[in-house]
Amino acid sequence: MSIELEHKQGLMAGDGILPVKMAQYAKENGFEVVCISLAKDNVSMLKKYCSKVYSCHPGEIKKIEKIIMGEGLKQVTFLGKVHKRVLLQIHKFDARAIELLKAASRLNDDEVMTMIVNEFEAKGVNVLDQTIFIKNLMIPAGVLGKHKPTKEQMDDVNYGFWLAKEMGKVDVGQSVVIKDKMAMAVEAIEGTDVCIKRGSKLAKSGAVVVKVAKPKQDKRFDIPAVGLRTLKTMNRYKASLLAVEANETIIVDQEDVIKYADKHDIVIMAV
């Protein structure tokens, strides 16, 4: 179902380049973007494309809602990494955020994000599919660089794909590290890069990294994404192949990622 987009768009921005890309593409297509920044690493870049950039801690729900209401925002997109470690910074949470956390039966990604989405929508703010402004970054099936997977690597990819999907069913994580059809690491609260480091160190060399969408992925939050940082982590710890789910995964700075993979003998593919 298509949605009519408002001229003025809200952006809830975490770490990384993805929020910047969304703001850039939206501005290039005639939209005004008002950003609520939940991180620090990309604020200067966001200011190039956003009419305003507000800085908030993710636990400052009342402040965020006041900004959204004050700006008259009716549509908001969540993009970028907000690490779950913020859930341990309870001293920075306001009363409404603490109420929401206490009401949760568990603090897995989906439940936390669904609570936030419901909070926004109860106030008349529509949380959009993350891909609306960045569909050009979604990856079709195929090998993306010059290096092709071996049969042994494909065996690991197939096992890793199944395992990652099973982990996604219970909302543990979206990434796994495999070596010789054995699970070296499964992503949990630490995030993809630390999972790659942990698993690749166990594998010694030649680890296969697989990242997929959850079976019931809510595209309003947490679309799988990889970028140059992922490849640099793999190269540092001698992982040899990255497989992502085709048509469900975003690769940021695709040309740079493929060039880096080719240079460092890393297979990169979408399945």
N, C-alpha and C positions, 0 to 999 in steps of 0.2 A: 504494500500500500504506500503510495507516494504521500509526501507531507509538504505542505506549503511552508516555505522557509521565511522567517521574519528577516527584515533588513538588518536588525540589530541582534547579534548573536553573542551569547555568553560562552566563555571558555574557562573551564576548571583545569588548570595546567599543573601537572606534576613535572618530574624531571625529564630531561631528554629533548630530542629534536622534534618529536612528533607534534607536540602542541604548537611549536613554531611553524611547522609545515601547514598545519590546519589554519592558523592565523594568516599565513602568507597566501594560501590558495583562496581563502574566504575573501580577503581584501582584494586580491586580483580579480575576483568575480563580483565585486561591487558591494560586499557586505561590510558592515562595521562590526568589529570584534572588541568586546569588553572582557578583559582577562582577570580572573582571580587566581593569582599564582600561589601554589601550595609548596613551591620549592624555591631554590635560589640560583641554580646553575644556568638557567636560561632566561632570566628576567631581562637582561639587556637586549637579547634577540627578540623577545616578545614585544618589547616596546617599539620595535621597528614597524610592526604590523597591527598593533592594537591601539585603539583610541585611548584606552586607559588600562593600566595594570595595577591592581590592588594586591597586596601581599597579606596572606593569612596562614595561620597554622590550620591543618586539616580538622583539628578539634574545636575550632572557633565557629561552631555552627550558627550561632545567633549573629555574629559579625558578618558571616558569608551571606546569610539570608537578608540582612539589612542592606548589604551592597546590591544584591540581586533585585530586591524590591525598589531600592532607590534609583537604580538604573532602568527600571521598567523592563527587565529581561523576561521573555516568555519561553525562550529556548536556550538550552545549555548543552555543551558537549564536554565530556570528561576525556582527557587525553594526558598521557605521560605517567610515569611511575611515581606512586606514593607508597613508600615502603611501609610494610606492616609494623615495623619497629615503632612507628608513631603511636601505636596502641599502648605502648609501654610508657609513653610520656603523659600519663594521666593528669599531671599537674598543669598541663597546658590546655586541658579540655574544659569547655564551659558547661554550665548546668544542663543544657539541652543535649549536648553530646554525651554526657555521662548518663542521662536518662535513656538515650538510645542504646548505649552499650549495655546497660543493666537489663534492658528488655530483650537483648539477643540471647538465644539459646546457646549459640556458640559464635566465635569470632573468626570464622573462615571468610575468605574474600567475598564470596557470593552473598552471604547473609549481611555483611557489613555494607556492601555497596547497594544491595536491594533496599536496606533501611534508609540509606541516604537518598536514593532515587525516589522512594515513596514519600520521604519528607519534603523533597522539592515539589513533587507533583501534587501533593496535598495543598501546596500554596500556589498552584496554577502555573508551575514552571515545568515545561516538557523537556525531559532528558533525551537527547537525540542519539541515534545510532552513531557510534564513533567513526564509521567509515564514510559518512555522507560527503565530507569535504576532501577526503583523501583516498577515494576508491582507486586512483591511479597507482597507489603503493601496494595494492594487493597482488600476490604472486600466483600466476598460473602454474600448472604442473610442468615438470621438466627439470633437467640439469641446467643450472644458470651460468656456470663457468666452463673452463676448458677441461677440467679434471672430471673423469667419469668414475662412478663407484664400482668396486669389485664385487664379485658374487658374495664374498664373506661380509663385506660392508652392507650389502643389501639385506643379508640375513639379519644383521644387527638393526638395520633401519626398520625392517618389518616387525621384529620383536619390540623394539623401542616404541614404535607407533602404537602397537597394541597396549603396551604397558602404560604409556602416557595417557591414552584414552581411559584406561581403567582408573588411573590416579585422578583424572579429571572428573570422573563420575562422583567421586567423594570429595571433590574440591580440595585436594591436597596441593597439587601443582600441575604445571603444564609441560614441564621439561624433564627428560631423563637422560642419563649417560650410560651407554652400553659398550661392552667390550667382550667379544667372543660369546655372544648370546647370554651374557651375564649382566645384571643390573649393577652398575658401579655407584650410581647416585640417583635419587629421586628428589626433585625440587620440593622444598617446603617453604618456610617463612623466609629463608635466606635469599631467595631470588635466583634467577637463571644463572648469572655470572658466577656466583659462589658455588652453585650446584655443579657447574662445568668444572670449576677449579677442583672441587672435592672429588668428583668422579674421575677426572682425567689424571689426577695424582695417583689414584689407586690403580688406574689402568696402565700407568707408566708412559704409554704412547699409543697412538692409533685409536683413541676413543671415538665413538659415534654419539653425537648429540642430536636428540629428536625433540622438537617442540610442536605441540598441536593445540587446536582449540578444544575446549571442554565439550563433551557430547551435547550439553544443553546450554551452549554459550549464549549469554545475554549480550548482544552487541552494543548495548548502551554503556558497557564497561568491560575492560580487560580483554580486548582483542589481542591475540598473540602478536608480538613484535620482536624483531631482532635488528641489529645494526652493526656498525663497525666495531663497537665495544665488545660485542659478542664474539666476533671473529678474532679480535686481538686477545681476548681471554683464551680462546681455543688454541691459538698459535703459541701463546706463552706456556701452556700446559700440554702441548703436543697432541691435541685432539685432531682428528683427520677428516671428519665429515660432519656437516650440519644438514639435517633434514627438517623441513617445516611442512605444515599442512597446506596444500595448494588451495588457493581461493579463499583461505581463512586467515592468512598470516600477512602482516605488513613487514616489508623490508625497507628500512629507512636508508636513504642514500645508496640506492641499488648499484649504481655504477661503481662507486668507491668500494662497496662491499665485495662485488664480483672481482674487481681488480685486485683487491687485497687477497682474496681467496686464491686466485690464480697465481699470484706471486709467491704465496706461502704453501702451495700444494695442498690446499684444503678443498674438498669436494663440497659444493653447496647445491642443494636440490629441494624441489617441492614435490610432495607425493600426495 
